[in-house]
């Protein structure tokens, strides 16, 4: 695993070592409730996460032809070179990490300890090295301009402050970095699709995620993919 003393802190504190919990991943926030105190609760949560992962794999195969095809719809948009520092801000069970190009330094952050425990188990099985961090997307524990690639696939709408989460991704990316945001198409847009299907493209409502994007971003590209169920937004930090 990577030495956590190399993880950049915020601009005022400089580099620092994040504490590690008993599961081995770094903790930018403490697990809530009795998750680590109650072993029965921990086991149950881990089983739920594994069941969810299996259900997702079945859904991806049934709907999109397979999990790899589904994930590659988004990951193929990333610009990653050997030696790059890459951050995924909702890493979940880590399923995207082994699909990334070899030779990059991988960091995966998630707010769910059960997800990260499953990710750690997967990484060991797959022989993939990455630094896992328990934290929130709205307060990334990194200095600005630290990463060569930053992306998030899913769950932006679940953030308490999606605009802040997006702003944090931009803050920690280096100038010129290509960022990727992907999630389910806005529910309002889905509900109105039948009514606007005959409208001119220029008359269609602006996707909600674009309203969160700060002004001045470069090469902005928004597409609806996966049979119109997901959007894929890429842009570059100036």
C-alpha angles and dihedrals in degrees: 000000000000120000105256091212085076093060107106116240125207120298094264100047102038122208116346140168115254114220117250126226125217091272090064102244124116118261122218086168130025119252110258128239122354097322096128096029095054109057092187092057091047093052092048093050091049091052091051091052092050091049090050091051092052091047091051092051091052091048093049091051094047097044106029107021097259145342096264092051090050095049094043089058085075106024093055088069093063123102105218127163132182110282095022119138107233127193127194109190097198102033096162110176092350097251094142096053101076090051093061122097116277121256099040123121105241128208123181123190126189136162093221119084092195090054091051093048088054090046091052090051091049094048091054091050093047096043090236121146120216139143110243120204131189106219147111127272091225092062110033112191094226138098118252119269093024106125135064092202130024125179145159127197114192136348102059090128090054092063116104088232111019092181091055092046090054091046090053092052089054092046095056094044120094120244109278093023118145111228128198129206120180131171144134113305111264110278092229090054091050092050093050097042095096091053096047099039091101095043123104114268090243090056095057118107117265110257110258094233091061089060088061094053113102117238118263100041114143133230093009111189124177121186136168111225141165093060091313095301097108137038127217118205122184129175141150129245110237 
